Amino acid sequence: MIYPRKLCLWPHQVDAVATVARYLSGRIDAIHPDLRAALVNIPTGGGKTAVIGTVAHWYKGLGSVLVLAPRLAIRRQLALELAALRGFFADRGFAGATMPKRVHALESSSDVPARISEPTIFVSTIQLIEELAVDGAPTDPSKRLARHCQAVFVDEGHYEPAPAWGAAIRGLKRPIILVTATPYRNDLKTFDIDPASIHLTRYEELVEERFLRPVDVIQERPSRMTSPEKFAESVLDCFVEKYGAPPSASRKLIIRCAAVEPIKQLGEAVRKHRHGSGGVVCIHEELGSEEARPWERRHPGDPEALGAPAIWIHQNKLLEGVDGPSFRALAVYGVLGSARALVQQIGRIVRNPRRESEDALMIDHYEGELEQMWKRYKEFDAQLTRETLFSGFTEIHRRIEAQQPG
């Protein structure tokens, strides 16, 4: 497959692109194609969007494609990055007008065109595809979309594919490339995977090459969580101890909270702190309506924008769909959550596109529970192979448990 050299894909991305290219060969024009899916597993921060975009834009003979995301925030980010308005392609000097295909975001059934005049990358949520296929009639929007598109990419992220997802996507009857960051699932029965069309990259492999940052963990006493002020002092002291300076535009801190009130309280504490001069933004669905509190917002902005604040406090808004290599450290206030959510959140701080030597930081106020969750993920990731992908998380977890000292 030929694509611009200035993309400067990393070795694992080159291999993933080649895997998908081999998968598509003979399928996109076949009368009765083999509709088993391809699987690309790359940890968060390892450049999944670059793989999707390289194939979608430059695979010879591939016309329009459909790219699906599990959530609206991810769909928005994908549309911007695939159109070279931010992210990977924009960073390499591409602009929307110079990309081989235009990008069209689908928000409702009315956005599905009756016909198309040029190859297009359609970007949608999986939920919309489910809604479009309500009656299966030849005129329904999902059938029109299937006629337009020759392949389907599913950027699954960290989400376990629900049976309804699989039914809606398989119903398009097009080759499927499933792109995942964390295959935490009991099986892959939702999609029939072609064993010859699997690419697998592990977190530690990318850490060894400095494509991702290793995570240093600092243990703090749980007693330092008893008030927003104590927690802010603890976290910011740890940050300065690690990096020699407070959070800044080039080295940002994320704090995840349990609810909106702790977000507001912690925002106030950070704003008053001597190390909070880099600015703070508090993000929650219920915030952003008070003009007198401009640091509170309903939706996150671009963390890499000029003047972006140094400290980002949220509940769920930064788990997905917001990426920036300047995020460097993580603390958690009042909410443990699932291992999947923690891996998602750590995924925000390990990105390292410039392959710098500096580590990421996680501050653990839970007597080592966060560190153990992260350790279990890395053990799980280290045991992933083509074979164990089909064994699933339950079997791998059993093996890990068996290796622990009694």
Phi, psi and omega in degrees: 000135183255131175212164186300135179296331183289356171296329178050052179298145175287158185306319181291330176290321176302315180294320179295317178299317179296321178298314180293321179298316177298320180298316183287333181301123180085353180259322190288336180248003183287144178291318177234077186290154171288112187264016169296147187272155168268156180229125175242116180248111178226127181301154177307131182095352182273000173094045178294319183297326177298321179294312179301310184293322180297314179290314184298323182275323194242356178293119184296131178091352179269119180277234180287148179227160176245129177245124185247142178233151182282343184220155182300319182299319179291321178300316180299315181295317179300316182299317179294316184288321179292335177271006179061035176267345173195170172080209193307304186289321177297320181295338180260017172091007178274153174230162184307319183290341182262356180283146184300327183233148174281157181245130184233114179277133180259121179251337179205175181298331181291345179278350179277114184288153177291326177209160178234147183257350181210154178303135188224146171259109177272134180239126186216166167274155177296324180300321179295321179297321175299316182292326182293327185268050187285321186240351179073009180292153182301336183267358184291154186301329180293326177292321177297318180296319179297323179293324181289323194257144181258347179204159181232124172259133177243106178275088188284338182062238181253009188267140177282128184293119178284154179305323180295325177302307184301318181297315181294318183287316178297330180296342176287340177056047177230155175305138186241131173245110180270120182247119187231152177257327184217098183283055176282083178213159181282336175197177179244031185289340178300324177237136177277104186271135174281114182302336180277357185236052180239130169244133184228119174240133182260154181304312185295330176297319180285330176293317180302326180266004181064021171286332172235155180273141167290159183250118173272138181244129174251128178270128176240154182292137176302333180297343179275010173254007188287347175207156178302323181294315179295320181294316178301316179299315181298309185295314183290326174297317179298318180300312181294322177299320182286314191252352178079005180200158179291169174305144185214180180299330182264352182213092191261159181242135173250134172237124178259131182243171184275334186198177185293321183296313175301327177299312181296315182295317180292324176301318177296316181297318181291321180299329181272348186282150182296336179261013181260017186290344179286354178097152181225147171231132178251124189238125177196153181302331183267002182255170174102002183263350183260115182297331182284353181234068186292346178281354177258129184223155177279324182233147177286150173267197178276117182294343180263002179290151178300129179084007179298139182295161185272337185236124185243120183243131186203179171250300181231352190292340182251016177283337184202158172077001178228111184234141175195128181293351178280347173293128188231334186221156183223137169226154183234128185239104171082006179215126175271308179072189184271164175298323179299315180296321179295317179297319175302314183292318177297329177302337178286334189255357184260355181299138185212062186297336179267003177055047179285163183273349186286136179279161168276168184225133169239131181255118190251112177258018188242036177054038174089001183294320178296317179298321179293319176302314181294321178298319180296320177300314182295324176294318177300312182299320182294334182266003179288128171222175176303324183285314184287341172304324181273343172289325177087173185298321184301314182290318179295319178300320179298319180295319179297316179300320182294337181274349183286145177297146184286000000 
